[in-house]
Amino acid sequence: MAADKAGSELVALPAVELRDRLASGALTSERLVAACLERIERREPEVQAWAWLDGDHAIAQARRLDAWRASGQPVGPLHGMPVGLKDIIDTAGMPTENGCALDKGRVPTRDAFVVERLKQAGAVILGKTVTTELAFMHPGKTRNPHNPGHTPGGSSSGSAAAVADAMVPLAVGTQTGGSVIRPASFCGVTGFKPTFGAIPRRGVLMQSSTLDTLGVFASDAAGASMLAEALFGHDATDPATQLRPHPRLLDLARSKPPLPPVFAFVRPPGWDDAHPDLHAAFEELLEALGEQAFEVPLPTIFDEVAEVRARINFAEMARCYHRYKRDGTDLLGPETRDALQKGDGILARDYIAALDWREVLNAGLEKIFERCDAILCPAAPGPAPEGLGSTGDSIFNGLWTLCGTPAVTVPILTAQNGLPIGVQLVGGLGSDGRLLRTAHWLECWADGPHTDA
C-alpha cells in the first residue's frame, strides 16, 4: 500500500518537475513509467482512458532511455518522460484504430510527425488514449475521473482523463471544434491548442484540413509549454505549417511579464444559456481581477461563427471520411452518419465562401488584442454534464478554432457539485508564448489569496 501511495504521489507531480528529477538522476524513467502503469492498473477499470497499452513495451522503452542517459550521450528535452497519444495519431507498430470499428486492427507502418518528434526528444510512448469515433461526437468508453457518471468531454477524452487522473503527466490530442479545450475544462487540467499550423499534422487522421489542430494536455501551463515546444515545427507535407524559428515556449511561459497581464472578458455566443455556476464563478473571478480585467463585446459577426464553422467541418468531413461512408455506414455512430449526410448536401459556393471567414474574424479581433494580453472567456458552458451519451457543447471553442488563434484552458474554478470549470484564455495569431506566460501568471495568481474565485 505504501508503494502504491508513493507511486501515486510521484505521477501527480507537475511534468516539468518530473523532467528535472529525471535530468538530475534523482528519478529513472523506468521508475516513473512503472508508477504510471501502477496508477493505470488501479484506475483504468473506472476511468477507461486507454485504447491500447502494453506495459512491457513501455518499460522496455524506459530502460533503453535510462541506459542511454547513463552512457553520457546527449539527451532530448523530454528524455524519459511518458506521453499518451490520442488514438488517431499514427504509431509504427502500435495500433491506431481512430475509435472506429472500420479501423479495428489497423497498425501503421510509419510514425506521425509528432511521434517522430517525441522520440527524438526522448519521450516514452506510453500508449494510445481513447478518442470518440473518428474524432467526432460519438462518445467512447472514457469516464470523467472526478465523477464517472459525467462525460469527460471529447474528442480527446482519453488524453484529458489520463492526465487528470495522474495516469500520465503529458498527452497529445487534437481539436477541430473544441476537442482539446472542452475536455481539459471538464477534467480539470490544462489544455493548450496552439495557433493553427504550429504543429504539423502528417500521420494524424484528417477530419478538416481547415480546422484540425494538434494540442496538448498537462497539469499546468509549464508542462503544456514543454510538450508543445517539442512538437512545434514545419513539415512540407502539411501546407498549414510554416518554415520559421521555433519559439522557446517553456522559458517564455515561466518568465515574469513586464507588467501584470490585462484581460478582455467577452461573453461569446451561448453565454446566456451557460450553467448558473459558471455565471457566478466568472462574476467572482472578474471582481477579484479588478482593474486587470475589462469587458468588451465581440463583433456581431461572431454570432454566425458556429454555423460557418460547422459548414466547413461537415463539407471537409464528407470529403475526408468518404471511404468510411463507402465501406460501412451501418458501422458508424448516428452523430457521424448525420454529419456526413450534412456534408454531402453543402454547396461548393457556400463552402468556399465560409473559408473567407478566418481572415475577416481575425481582423475584427485586432482592436481587442491591442488593449489586452489575452481574451478571457469560459472554456465550456459549465461543468461536465451528467451522463455519457454526449461529449458536451463546444459552443465556446469552435469560434477560436475557426479563427486559428491559440487558446488555453486554466483549471482554476469549481462548480457547486465539485466538478472543475475551466477558464479559457485566447491570444492573437502567433502569440502562443505570450499566451502561455499569461496562463502561467493566472495559475500563480489563483494559487494566492484569490482561490475563492
C-alpha atoms as one frame of an Amber mdcrd trajectory, in Angstrom:
protein
   0.000   0.000   0.000   2.854   2.402   0.831   4.433   1.727  -2.561   1.104
   2.443  -4.260   0.787   5.744  -2.421   4.355   6.737  -3.281   3.718   5.943
  -6.938   0.519   7.993  -6.989   2.292  10.943  -5.400   5.082  10.676  -7.951
   2.897  10.703 -11.076   0.839  13.567  -9.664   3.876  15.884  -9.730   3.990
  18.600 -12.417   5.619  17.452 -15.648   8.456  19.974 -15.510   9.410  18.818
 -12.006   9.440  15.212 -13.219  11.618  16.266 -16.143  14.044  17.961 -13.747
  14.205  14.910 -11.464  14.967  12.711 -14.459  17.697  15.105 -15.585  19.329
  15.199 -12.150  19.352  11.426 -11.774  17.026  11.540  -8.771  14.436   9.588
 -10.796  14.723   6.980 -13.517  12.402   6.686 -16.456  11.734   3.066 -15.521
  10.516   4.089 -12.062   8.327   6.848 -13.473   6.801   4.616 -16.138   6.235
   1.870 -13.570   4.410   4.373 -11.347   2.197   5.369 -14.288   1.413   1.729
 -15.016   0.610   1.066 -11.347  -1.797   4.011 -11.353  -3.419   2.836 -14.585
  -3.854  -0.682 -13.222  -5.813   0.691 -10.260  -7.853   3.363 -12.022  -8.376
   2.208 -15.596 -11.382  -0.050 -14.807 -13.281   3.072 -13.742 -11.830   5.804
 -15.979 -11.206   3.733 -19.163  -8.868   6.278 -20.736  -6.701   3.895 -22.788
  -7.382   2.377 -26.193  -4.072   0.459 -26.287  -1.449  -0.145 -23.639   1.482
  -2.572 -23.412   3.266  -2.189 -20.102   6.202  -4.374 -21.076   6.810  -2.291
 -24.197   6.670   0.947 -22.172   9.117  -0.384 -19.574  11.471  -1.542 -22.335
  11.491   1.972 -23.813  12.226   3.446 -20.377  15.110   1.076 -19.738  16.705
   1.921 -23.081  16.411   5.618 -22.317  17.893   5.167 -18.840  20.829   3.263
 -20.316  21.352   5.996 -22.911  21.429   8.683 -20.225  23.826   6.628 -18.100
  26.179   6.332 -21.088  26.707  10.093 -21.059  25.223  10.636 -24.505  23.283
  13.843 -25.299  19.608  13.651 -24.361  16.472  15.408 -25.564  14.196  17.804
 -23.660  11.684  15.063 -22.787  14.175  12.270 -22.115  12.426   9.534 -20.138
   9.067  11.333 -19.920   5.974   9.177 -20.604   3.412  10.641 -23.012  -0.054
   9.427 -24.028  -1.235   9.797 -27.637  -4.776  10.178 -28.900  -5.670   7.124
 -30.935  -5.871   8.995 -34.234  -2.104   9.642 -34.262  -0.180   7.040 -36.252
   2.385   4.991 -34.326   4.504   2.495 -36.252   3.942  -0.994 -34.880   1.244
   0.164 -32.432  -2.480   0.008 -33.229  -4.116   3.258 -34.338  -7.813   2.491
 -34.716  -9.314   6.009 -34.782 -12.050   4.991 -32.352 -13.800   3.341 -35.277
 -14.968  -0.228 -35.863 -13.960   0.075 -39.517 -10.320   0.595 -38.466 -10.216
  -2.253 -35.938  -6.807  -3.925 -36.078  -5.150  -1.132 -38.067  -1.388  -0.922
 -37.355   0.503   1.860 -39.187   3.959   1.276 -40.624   5.158   4.860 -40.121
   5.087   7.277 -37.203   3.243  10.579 -37.411   5.380  13.739 -37.407   4.636
  14.373 -33.726   5.607  10.821 -32.781   8.921  11.251 -34.577   9.434  14.480
 -32.649   8.576  12.832 -29.329  11.046  10.014 -29.933  13.744  12.492 -30.948
  13.065  14.355 -27.686  13.486  11.111 -25.717   9.859  10.570 -24.703   8.348
   7.208 -23.810   5.225   6.499 -25.876   3.192   5.074 -23.004   0.137   4.100
 -25.048  -2.838   5.252 -27.112  -5.679   7.150 -25.437  -9.351   6.825 -26.256
 -10.924   9.072 -28.870 -14.516   9.473 -29.871 -15.367   7.792 -33.181 -13.213
   9.342 -35.914 -12.538  12.256 -33.525 -16.120  13.458 -33.908 -19.013  13.321
 -31.440 -19.964   9.650 -30.922 -18.684   9.011 -27.365 -16.017   6.474 -26.497
 -15.749   4.454 -23.291 -13.891   7.043 -21.180 -15.457   8.430 -17.973 -14.759
  11.667 -16.145 -12.182  10.868 -13.426 -13.854  13.292 -10.991 -17.229  11.554
 -11.315 -17.651   8.552 -13.637 -21.301   9.408 -14.169 -20.285  12.555 -16.081
 -18.740  12.966 -19.524 -15.005  13.673 -19.840 -15.726  15.674 -22.997 -14.406
  14.823 -26.432 -12.996  14.045 -28.802  -9.663  13.903 -26.921 -11.440  12.262
 -23.999  -8.800   9.702 -23.068  -5.918  12.172 -23.216  -7.639  14.643 -20.899
  -8.864  11.992 -18.463  -5.498  10.191 -18.301  -3.656  13.397 -17.377  -6.390
  14.470 -14.941  -6.222  11.105 -13.161  -2.394  11.201 -12.949  -2.031   8.151
 -15.181   0.451  10.019 -17.366   1.963  13.503 -16.950   1.572  14.570 -20.592
  -0.698  13.719 -23.506  -1.400  14.819 -27.063  -4.830  15.428 -28.591  -6.464
  17.266 -31.462  -9.151  19.926 -31.870 -11.494  20.584 -34.768 -14.213  22.249
 -32.724 -13.471  22.059 -29.000 -11.752  18.699 -28.598  -8.783  19.898 -26.508
 -10.164  22.868 -24.600 -13.521  21.357 -23.604 -12.279  18.003 -22.187  -9.487
  19.857 -20.400 -12.142  22.013 -18.745 -14.386  19.073 -17.849 -11.484  17.031
 -16.440  -9.719  19.910 -14.675  -6.371  20.020 -16.492  -4.514  22.459 -18.723
  -5.280  22.033 -22.412  -3.387  24.063 -24.997  -4.469  24.491 -28.612  -1.727
  26.418 -30.417  -2.024  28.700 -33.421  -3.338  26.801 -36.443  -0.443  25.204
 -38.286   2.061  25.392 -35.411   2.260  21.586 -35.089   2.374  19.508 -38.302
  -0.431  17.001 -38.829   1.268  14.394 -41.016   0.172  10.942 -39.881  -2.866
  12.219 -37.972  -6.410  11.321 -39.054  -7.636  14.287 -41.090 -11.222  15.388
 -40.491 -10.964  19.013 -41.646  -7.865  20.463 -43.287  -9.040  23.987 -42.431
  -9.720  23.325 -38.747  -7.768  20.321 -37.427  -5.180  21.428 -34.852  -2.945
  19.315 -32.640  -2.893  20.261 -28.967  -1.505  19.080 -25.640  -2.564  18.281
 -22.077  -0.677  18.699 -18.801  -1.433  19.581 -15.191  -0.250  23.151 -15.690
   0.806  25.706 -18.291   4.515  24.966 -17.874   4.031  21.297 -18.662   1.878
  22.125 -21.672   4.539  24.571 -22.865   7.294  21.985 -22.513   5.417  19.395
 -24.562   4.192  21.817 -27.221   7.687  23.235 -27.709   8.938  19.763 -28.628
   6.188  19.414 -31.257   6.226  22.820 -32.988   7.787  22.706 -36.419   7.461
  22.627 -40.196   6.591  19.711 -42.442   6.490  20.099 -46.207   3.542  17.707
 -46.459   1.346  19.968 -44.302   0.674  23.278 -46.106  -0.693  24.819 -42.892
   2.824  24.848 -41.393   5.464  27.498 -41.969   9.245  27.335 -42.014  10.181
  29.705 -39.204  12.209  29.729 -35.963  10.975  27.700 -33.025   9.543  29.619
 -30.065  11.067  28.843 -26.663   7.667  28.241 -25.133   8.709  26.908 -21.729
  11.178  29.684 -20.980   8.691  32.314 -22.068   5.793  30.733 -20.168   7.783
  30.776 -16.910   9.174  34.278 -17.410   7.816  37.260 -15.498   5.535  39.514
 -17.562   6.892  43.066 -17.891   3.568  44.255 -16.446   0.678  42.411 -14.786
  -1.482  40.964 -17.593  -4.684  42.650 -18.686  -7.670  40.514 -19.686 -10.502
  41.345 -22.075 -13.573  39.467 -20.877 -16.015  38.515 -23.629 -19.418  36.854
 -23.464 -19.304  34.551 -26.507 -22.464  33.406 -28.298 -24.207  30.938 -25.995
 -23.294  32.803 -22.793 -26.923  33.308 -21.719 -27.539  29.544 -21.854 -24.472
  28.642 -19.779 -24.724  26.962 -16.363 -25.593  29.269 -13.428 -22.476  28.088
 -11.562 -20.351  29.302 -14.458 -22.004  32.735 -14.410 -21.409  33.029 -10.660
 -17.804  31.818 -10.873 -16.892  34.270 -13.622 -18.542  37.137 -11.788 -16.344
  36.406  -8.755 -13.251  35.954 -10.922 -13.733  39.289 -12.664 -14.345  41.043
  -9.377 -11.130  39.587  -7.960  -9.111  40.602 -11.020 -10.378  44.141 -10.625
  -8.777  46.660 -12.960  -6.827  43.928 -14.698  -9.996  42.825 -16.490 -12.432
  44.782 -18.617 -15.453  43.615 -20.563 -15.703  44.084 -24.306 -18.298  42.833
 -26.787 -17.285  40.586 -29.655 -18.043  41.972 -33.129 -21.580  40.991 -34.149
 -20.216  38.832 -36.972 -19.236  36.274 -34.311 -22.923  35.463 -33.838 -22.736
  33.493 -37.091 -19.471  31.678 -36.430 -20.947  28.397 -35.159 -22.911  27.906
 -38.368 -19.967  28.822 -40.583 -17.525  26.588 -38.727 -19.961  23.668 -38.944
 -20.339  24.242 -42.687 -16.592  23.939 -43.183 -16.334  20.978 -40.819 -19.152
  18.973 -42.436 -18.062  19.678 -46.012 -14.450  18.679 -45.363 -15.524  15.729
 -43.235 -17.625  14.392 -46.097 -14.539  14.552 -48.313 -12.008  13.176 -45.805
 -14.278  10.403 -44.499 -15.755   9.315 -47.804 -14.142   5.893 -47.534 -15.844
   5.250 -44.188 -19.239   6.053 -45.687 -18.425   3.847 -48.675 -17.164   0.903
 -46.617 -19.884   0.644 -43.995 -22.138   3.442 -42.823 -24.039   0.935 -40.678
 -20.912   0.564 -38.501 -20.747   4.295 -37.752 -22.487   6.084 -34.900 -25.527
   8.272 -35.590 -23.601  11.512 -34.960 -21.001  10.611 -37.579 -23.582   9.449
 -40.124 -25.595  12.635 -39.690 -22.528  14.842 -40.158 -21.514  13.015 -43.333
 -25.011  13.410 -44.729 -24.974  17.135 -43.951 -21.582  17.479 -45.581 -22.804
  15.849 -48.779 -25.523  18.492 -49.031 -23.338  21.606 -48.709 -22.984  23.605
 -51.913 -19.477  24.389 -53.173 -20.200  28.130 -53.261 -21.246  28.118 -49.591
 -18.186  26.127 -48.537 -15.774  28.369 -50.451 -17.406  31.484 -49.024 -17.052
  30.069 -45.497 -13.291  29.728 -45.989 -13.007  33.523 -46.205 -14.260  33.994
 -42.661 -10.981  33.307 -40.810  -9.333  36.451 -42.157 -12.434  38.572 -41.514
 -12.839  37.319 -37.942  -9.215  37.951 -37.024  -9.466  41.471 -38.419 -12.363
  42.014 -36.021 -10.226  40.855 -33.070  -7.279  43.161 -33.735  -8.636  46.104
 -31.758  -9.376  43.863 -28.772  -5.861  42.410 -28.718  -4.400  45.917 -28.877
  -5.858  46.519 -25.403  -5.120  43.227 -23.617  -2.710  40.351 -23.146  -5.446
  37.754 -23.652  -9.160  37.385 -24.155 -10.778  35.716 -21.133 -13.926  33.609
 -21.538 -15.350  30.238 -20.463 -13.808  27.017 -21.758 -17.186  25.238 -21.703
 -20.798  26.158 -20.847 -20.376  24.744 -17.349 -19.022  21.715 -15.503 -19.114
  18.321 -17.235 -22.753  17.374 -17.876 -24.143  14.267 -16.251 -24.487  11.241
 -18.498 -22.281   9.588 -21.089 -24.418   9.913 -24.203 -22.882  13.247 -25.210
 -19.437  14.833 -25.012 -20.847  18.285 -24.231 -21.179  21.520 -26.170 -18.224
  23.151 -27.968 -20.027  26.485 -28.490 -17.283  28.391 -26.585 -14.421  26.749
 -28.514 -15.370  26.463 -32.164 -15.158  30.188 -32.823 -11.469  30.263 -31.793
 -10.746  27.104 -33.785 -12.147  28.789 -36.880 -10.066  31.897 -36.153  -6.976
  29.708 -35.765  -5.951  31.633 -32.664  -4.122  29.937 -29.764  -6.234  29.041
 -26.724  -5.502  27.502 -23.340  -7.655  26.151 -20.509  -6.686  27.217 -16.990
  -8.374  24.928 -14.401  -8.967  27.379 -11.536 -12.761  27.354 -10.964 -15.092
  24.801  -9.389 -18.839  24.215  -9.628 -21.022  23.648  -6.566 -21.038  19.905
  -7.275 -17.232  19.849  -7.053 -16.554  19.419 -10.758 -13.980  21.660 -12.475
 -14.810  24.713 -14.571 -12.070  25.900 -16.897 -11.152  29.464 -17.762 -10.235
  29.856 -21.429  -7.583  32.354 -22.483  -7.245  33.269 -26.165  -4.338  35.076
 -27.822  -3.694  36.640 -31.197  -2.336  34.592 -34.071   1.240  33.535 -33.385
   1.265  34.802 -29.789   1.493  31.293 -28.282   4.376  32.039 -25.927   2.833
  35.225 -24.597  -0.482  33.419 -24.083   1.170  30.611 -22.119   3.000  33.172
 -19.978  -0.340  34.813 -19.203  -1.857  31.424 -18.362   1.054  30.659 -16.019
   0.588  34.059 -14.367  -3.132  33.364 -13.845  -2.361  29.964 -12.293   0.046
  31.541  -9.826  -2.389  34.353  -9.077  -5.181  31.865  -8.405  -2.944  29.906
  -6.018  -2.525  33.096  -3.974  -5.149  34.959  -1.979  -7.806  34.743  -4.697
  -8.516  30.984  -4.738 -12.125  31.623  -3.727 -12.728  32.859  -7.296
